[in-house]
Amino acid sequence: MSSIIARKAVIASFSSGQWRTVRRHAAETKAENARHGLTDEARVDVKVCAHPALEEAGRIITAARADHYRLTVPAADRGMRLLAGARQLEHSSILQGHAAAFQRAVATFVAEYETVRASAPARLNGLFVASHWPDVDVVRNAFSLSCRYLPVPSLGQWDEWLQESAETATTELRERIGEALRSYAEKLADPDKIFRDSLVSNLADIVNLAADLNLGNDKSIADLVEQARTLAAVDPAQLREDKNLRAESAVRAADLCSMFSL
């Protein structure tokens, strides 16, 4: 199994960073503790800036991380993710798109930073602290969004790590499929419950990814995915219109959860 993973996958290392806009206000913190007769239990934090471009940059990082996790499975080391080689081009393209949008948002904020900083004393109404507003170059360098691709080590001393990684990856993949199937079964079981198209598309997405994410070639995962394909292919509109199809699909999804102990 170890050699299979080394051949099929790469390590994808995702990283991101932003300028920290929530800052501890030392003087207000001291005053608040004194007001309540405390030593250091109270904290006063101030959000020094809420520029729309900062909010956009944060949303992009969240979306990029979600796509990174969607296309990868965990390795034995916490925070490290394995990416199927067959999905590397897709992963790279998606992350590059997020990075380009992120850089545009950052550029917008950096271009307006001096103006925003100049208006901060009046806007923060006594809570302004000059040290919370560094030079623009420091702020610019605080932003980052990138992903590195590294080969999976395949030498003998890595066998244990590769085995643990295969087990960790398989466990998460089962959980992701199980989550999609359980939600599918639960929401369709109630004929009056409203559901979104994403109920089916989420299942279809993980089913389509599973063949590549099943890095250890786990047979039970392969069997589960094969049996779930029919459910993932059902048109959500048909499920809403045909009560019998909805009930049958709910029962089938529940059966799969039971059969595979999801």
Buried (B, 14 or more C-beta within 10 A) or exposed (E): BBEEBBEBBBBBBBEBEBBEBEBEBEEBBEEBBEEEEEEEEBEBEBEBBEBEBBEBBBEBBEBBBEBBBBBBBBBBEEEBBBBBBEBBEBBBEBBEBBBEBBBEBBEBBBEEBEEBBEEBBEEBEEBBBEEBBBEBEEBBEEBEBBBEEEEBBEEEEBBEBBBEBBBBBBEBBBEBBBBBBBBBBBBBBEEEEEBEEEBBEBBBBBBEBBBBBBBBBBEEBEEBBEBBEEBBEBEBEEBBEBEEBBBBBBEBBBEBBEEBEB
